[in-house]
Structures are given as structure tokens and as C-alpha cells.
Amino acid sequence: LDTVEENLEVLRQQGKNVSRAMLKGLEKRKHNLEAKLEKVEHAIKSRTDDVVDFKQMGIDHIFIDESHQFKNLTFNTRHDRVAGLGNSEGSQKALNMLFAIRTIQERTGKDLGATFLSGTTISNSLTELYLLFKYLRPKELERQDIRCFDAWAAIFAKKTTDFEFNVTNNVVQKERFRYFIKVPELAAFYNEITDYRTAEDVGVDRPAKNEILHHIPPTPEQEDFIQKLMQFAKTGDATLLGRLPLSETEEKAKMLIATDYARKMALDMRMIDPHYEDHPDNKASHCAKMIAEYYQKYDAQKGTQFVFSDLGTYQPG
């Protein structure tokens, strides 16, 4: 709640440079947090049982295995239109964990009292790194005058606007925090609280990876399309690819479009147009042939195959 009020004060000082939607969003968030606190306060006051709460239990350290399950912690940000930041509302489970850790930290007066154990400390978004510090290094963040995500991002992250494909395969502009800055300082800060071990360090017994690369020559149709793709990259003439002329937005992102076509072409020409031939030298055809061979070879043992492809996979509905 304090960080929301700080953000509101900053926005009010900026005056005309702030959108009404941004100001309204923070005011709504403040109202929701106040309502949540009032609800918790009422529940505590109206409690009639003799249940011992976490503070009364005298716990001085907690170990959290699979700690990434608590990464969905609430945070405040003015960057509500930036993609990839995750859910700022967070979960009650993560908030309960924060309360437990803060109870221990307030008793000791230090950034101690919790050990996180995880194989995927950071997996999806940049905010997960900030929230790790929020859990484990609150006093150090305060010492650096970092009281909210926006203050942390202003120091360690860079926001850019770039072109991307959306879910309907249209080109759109997206704002994201794409880069870390001041990496040495951030790495040093992270290393202060991190002790990591690889599978080799702890002697995990794993089978050796047998990696086989298959060289598949391009089909005549692919060679012809490569030439068209090169011309498109130079001229922006989308009719070469069998599509309508580019819009103004698409013109700015023509290299992104060319890359998308190249990826699809390399897998199977029918990803571009279903009227292309089902050529035996398509990568998809080679893959299907090999999967079938392994299936027949190990069917008696009921062998299992795991197949990954980031293109051309079935989408239900």
C-alpha cells in the first residue's frame, strides 16, 4: 500500500504528463488494497478461537522447497501497458509467504530467515528476479532506495518497443523490458543470496545424450522460394510471397515477416501454402518417417518417444 501511495504522489507531481487511465488504475489498486486490509483486520478482531498464529510460534527460519511456486507475488507498477510482466495482482499463497518471511525478518532486523530451493528460480518474466529480492533482501533494497518494481527496473532494465506477431499472426508493436543493464552490479547483487549447483556438481546420474544432426537438402520449391524471400527482404514486395501488399505497420516489420516465412519454409512448404507438394525431403516428412521407424522398431517393448516442434503443431479448436 505504501508503494502504491508513493507512485500516486509521483504521478500527481507529473501533472499533465500522466494519462488519466494510469492515475485511475493506481487509485483503484489503492482502494482494493485498503479494502483487503480492512477485511483482514476485521477477521483478526472478530476471531474468538485460541489458534496460535505464525508470529506466536517463534519460528526463526523457514526452508521453502520448489520456491518458484511462490513467484506470483503482488507488485506495483506504472508500466501497465508493457507486455511480459506477469500478473501484478499476485496470489494469496505468495502473499502469505511474504508475511511469514517478513515476520522473521522484523524479529531479527536482518535480511535473514528464509532459504529458497528451486531448479527454476527465474523462468518467465523479468519481474521474478525483482520479487526474489523483495522476498529475501528488503533492507538492502531500501538501502538502495528501491521501494517498488519501477524503481528497480529504472536501474537494472531497459524497455524497448519492437514488432511481434500476435496470436492471430498479425504484426503489432509491443513494449517489453527486453534487456538487463548494469549487469555486473545486478549479478553481484544476485550472487550475494545465491548458491547454485549443477547436475555435474552433485553427481546426478543421467544417461549420456546421443545427439544426431540430419542434413536435409532443400527441395526445388524451397530453393525457388528462397530467391523470392531474398527479393522481398530487399524490396518489400509482398506479392512475391503470394500475399497482399504490406500495410504501413507491416512495412516497418518486413524483416520479422521474412524470418517467419523462412522458419515455416524450412519445416514444410505447406506451412506457407497448403497447395505446395508433400515433398519427401520436407523436414516434417523426414521427421515423420523417423518417428514411424522408431515406433515399429520398439513397438514390442512399448517404447516411448518425445517429439518437440515449435511450428506446425496441432491447435485444438
C-alpha positions in Angstrom: 0.0 0.0 0.0 2.9 2.4 0.8 4.4 1.9 -2.6 1.1 2.5 -4.3 0.7 5.8 -2.5 4.3 6.7 -3.4 3.5 6.0 -7.1 0.3 8.1 -6.9 2.2 11.0 -5.4 4.8 10.8 -8.2 2.1 10.8 -10.8 0.3 13.7 -9.3 3.5 15.7 -9.3 4.0 15.0 -13.0 0.6 16.6 -13.7 -0.3 16.8 -17.4 2.3 14.3 -18.4 0.3 11.5 -16.9 -2.7 9.7 -18.5 -6.0 9.6 -16.7 -6.1 5.8 -17.2 -2.7 5.4 -15.4 -3.8 7.5 -12.5 -7.2 5.9 -12.3 -5.6 2.4 -12.3 -3.4 3.2 -9.3 -6.2 4.8 -7.4 -8.3 1.6 -8.0 -5.4 -0.5 -6.8 -5.1 1.6 -3.7 -8.8 1.2 -3.0 -8.6 -2.6 -3.4 -5.6 -2.9 -1.1 -7.3 -0.8 1.6 -10.4 -3.0 1.3 -8.3 -6.1 1.6 -6.5 -4.8 4.7 -9.8 -3.8 6.3 -11.1 -7.3 5.7 -8.1 -8.9 7.3 -8.2 -6.6 10.2 -11.9 -7.4 10.8 -11.2 -11.1 10.6 -8.5 -10.8 13.3 -10.6 -8.7 15.6 -13.6 -11.0 15.3 -11.6 -14.1 15.9 -12.8 -16.0 19.0 -10.7 -19.1 19.0 -7.3 -19.7 20.6 -5.4 -20.6 17.4 -1.7 -19.8 17.6 -0.6 -17.6 14.7 2.7 -17.7 12.8 4.3 -14.9 14.9 3.5 -16.7 18.2 5.1 -19.9 17.0 8.6 -18.4 17.4 9.9 -19.8 14.1 13.3 -18.2 13.2 13.9 -19.8 9.8 11.9 -21.4 7.0 13.1 -23.6 4.1 10.9 -23.3 1.0 11.4 -26.2 -1.5 10.1 -25.6 -5.0 10.1 -21.9 -4.2 9.2 -20.9 -7.8 5.6 -21.9 -6.8 5.5 -18.7 -4.8 6.8 -16.4 -7.5 3.4 -14.9 -8.2 3.8 -12.2 -5.6 1.9 -8.9 -5.9 3.8 -5.8 -7.1 3.0 -2.3 -8.1 3.9 -0.7 -11.4 3.0 2.2 -13.6 4.0 0.2 -16.7 0.6 -1.4 -17.1 0.8 -1.5 -20.9 4.2 -3.3 -21.0 3.9 -6.9 -22.0 5.5 -9.8 -20.2 5.5 -8.5 -16.7 3.2 -11.2 -15.3 0.2 -10.8 -13.0 0.7 -7.7 -10.8 -2.2 -8.8 -8.5 -0.3 -11.9 -7.4 -1.7 -14.8 -5.4 -2.8 -15.1 -1.8 -0.4 -18.0 -1.3 2.6 -15.9 -2.3 1.4 -13.0 -0.1 1.1 -15.4 2.9 4.7 -16.5 2.3 5.8 -12.8 2.2 4.1 -12.2 5.5 5.8 -15.2 7.1 9.2 -14.2 5.9 8.7 -10.6 7.0 7.6 -11.7 10.4 11.0 -13.5 10.9 13.0 -10.6 9.3 11.4 -8.0 11.5 12.3 -10.1 14.6 15.9 -10.3 13.6 16.2 -6.9 12.0 18.2 -8.5 9.1 17.6 -9.9 5.6 17.7 -13.5 7.0 15.3 -16.2 8.0 14.4 -17.9 4.7 16.0 -20.3 2.3 14.6 -20.8 -1.2 15.3 -24.0 -3.1 14.4 -24.3 -6.8 15.6 -25.6 -10.1 13.8 -22.8 -12.0 14.4 -19.7 -9.9 13.5 -17.4 -12.9 11.5 -18.8 -15.8 9.1 -16.4 -17.4 9.4 -12.8 -16.6 11.9 -10.1 -15.5 9.7 -9.3 -12.5 10.6 -12.7 -11.0 14.1 -11.5 -10.3 12.9 -8.4 -8.6 10.4 -10.3 -6.5 13.2 -12.7 -5.4 15.0 -9.6 -3.9 11.7 -8.4 -2.5 11.3 -11.6 -0.5 14.9 -12.0 0.6 16.7 -8.6 0.6 14.1 -6.0 1.7 16.6 -4.0 3.8 19.2 -3.9 1.0 16.5 -2.7 -1.5 15.5 0.0 1.0 19.2 1.0 1.4 19.4 1.4 -2.3 16.2 3.5 -2.2 14.4 0.8 -4.3 10.9 0.7 -2.9 8.9 -0.7 -5.9 9.4 -2.6 -9.1 9.5 0.6 -11.2 12.5 1.9 -9.2 14.3 -1.4 -9.6 13.5 -1.6 -13.4 14.7 2.0 -13.8 18.2 0.9 -12.6 18.5 -2.6 -14.0 16.3 -3.0 -17.0 15.7 -1.3 -20.4 12.3 -1.0 -22.0 12.0 -1.1 -25.8 9.3 -1.2 -28.5 9.5 -3.8 -31.2 7.4 -5.6 -33.7 5.9 -9.0 -32.9 3.3 -11.4 -34.2 0.2 -11.6 -32.1 -2.0 -14.7 -31.6 -3.8 -14.0 -34.9 -0.4 -13.8 -36.7 -0.8 -10.1 -37.3 2.2 -7.7 -36.8 1.8 -5.5 -33.8 4.0 -3.1 -31.8 4.9 -4.4 -28.3 6.6 -2.7 -25.4 8.7 -5.0 -23.2 11.6 -4.9 -20.8 14.0 -6.8 -23.1 17.4 -6.1 -21.7 19.2 -6.0 -18.3 21.5 -3.1 -17.8 24.2 -2.6 -15.2 24.6 -6.4 -15.4 27.8 -6.6 -13.3 26.1 -4.8 -10.4 22.9 -6.9 -10.8 24.9 -10.1 -11.0 26.9 -9.2 -7.8 23.6 -8.4 -6.0 22.1 -11.8 -7.1 25.3 -13.7 -6.1 25.0 -12.4 -2.6 22.0 -14.6 -2.0 22.6 -17.4 -4.4 24.4 -20.7 -4.0 23.9 -22.9 -7.1 24.8 -26.4 -8.0 24.7 -28.1 -11.5 23.8 -31.7 -12.1 27.5 -32.4 -12.5 28.4 -30.8 -9.2 26.0 -33.0 -7.2 26.6 -36.2 -9.3 23.2 -36.7 -10.7 23.2 -40.0 -12.7 21.8 -39.2 -16.1 22.2 -41.1 -19.4 24.5 -39.6 -21.9 22.9 -37.5 -24.7 23.2 -39.1 -28.1 22.8 -36.1 -30.4 22.4 -36.8 -34.2 22.2 -33.9 -36.7 20.5 -34.7 -40.0 21.4 -32.7 -43.1 18.4 -32.4 -45.4 18.9 -30.8 -48.8 16.4 -28.1 -49.9 13.6 -29.1 -52.2 13.3 -27.3 -55.6 10.3 -25.4 -54.3 12.3 -24.3 -51.3 15.2 -23.1 -53.4 12.8 -21.1 -55.6 11.1 -19.6 -52.6 14.4 -18.6 -51.0 15.0 -16.4 -54.0 11.6 -14.8 -53.7 12.2 -14.3 -50.0 15.5 -12.5 -50.7 13.8 -10.2 -53.2 11.0 -9.5 -50.7 13.6 -8.6 -48.0 15.2 -6.1 -50.4 12.0 -4.6 -52.0 9.2 -5.2 -49.5 7.0 -6.5 -52.4 4.7 -8.9 -50.5 3.1 -10.2 -53.8 6.3 -12.2 -54.3 5.2 -14.3 -51.3 1.6 -14.6 -52.5 0.2 -12.1 -50.0 -1.4 -8.7 -50.2 0.8 -5.5 -50.2 2.2 -4.7 -46.8 0.5 -2.2 -44.6 2.4 0.7 -43.1 3.0 -1.2 -39.9 4.0 -4.4 -41.7 6.4 -2.4 -43.9 8.4 -1.4 -40.8 8.5 -5.1 -39.7 9.2 -6.7 -43.1 12.4 -8.5 -41.8 10.3 -10.0 -39.0 7.8 -11.3 -41.6 10.7 -12.6 -43.8 12.1 -14.5 -40.8 8.7 -16.0 -40.0 8.3 -17.2 -43.6 11.9 -18.7 -43.6 11.2 -20.7 -40.5 8.0 -22.1 -41.9 9.6 -22.8 -45.3 12.4 -24.7 -43.7 10.0 -27.1 -41.9 7.5 -27.7 -44.7 6.4 -25.6 -47.7 2.8 -26.4 -46.9 3.1 -24.2 -43.8 3.1 -21.3 -46.3 0.5 -22.6 -48.7 -1.3 -26.0 -48.5 -1.2 -26.3 -52.3 2.6 -27.0 -52.2 3.7 -30.6 -52.8 4.1 -33.1 -50.0 7.7 -33.5 -50.9 9.6 -36.4 -49.2 12.6 -34.0 -48.5 10.5 -31.7 -46.3 11.8 -31.7 -42.7 8.4 -32.6 -41.5 8.3 -35.6 -43.8 11.8 -36.8 -42.7 10.7 -36.4 -39.1 7.5 -38.4 -39.6 9.4 -41.2 -41.3 12.0 -41.5 -38.5 9.2 -41.4 -35.8 7.5 -44.2 -37.7 10.7 -46.3 -37.9 11.4 -46.0 -34.2 7.7 -46.9 -33.4 8.0 -50.1 -35.4 11.4 -50.9 -34.1 10.5 -50.6 -30.4 6.8 -51.5 -30.5 7.3 -54.9 -28.8 8.9 -53.1 -25.8 6.2 -50.3 -25.9 8.9 -47.7 -26.4 8.1 -44.1 -25.8 9.1 -41.1 -27.9 9.0 -37.4 -27.0 8.8 -35.1 -30.0 9.2 -31.3 -29.8 8.3 -28.9 -32.6 7.7 -25.2 -32.2 6.0 -25.0 -35.6 3.2 -26.9 -37.3 1.8 -28.4 -34.1 -1.9 -29.1 -33.8 -4.0 -26.4 -32.2 -7.4 -27.7 -31.0 -10.5 -25.6 -31.9 
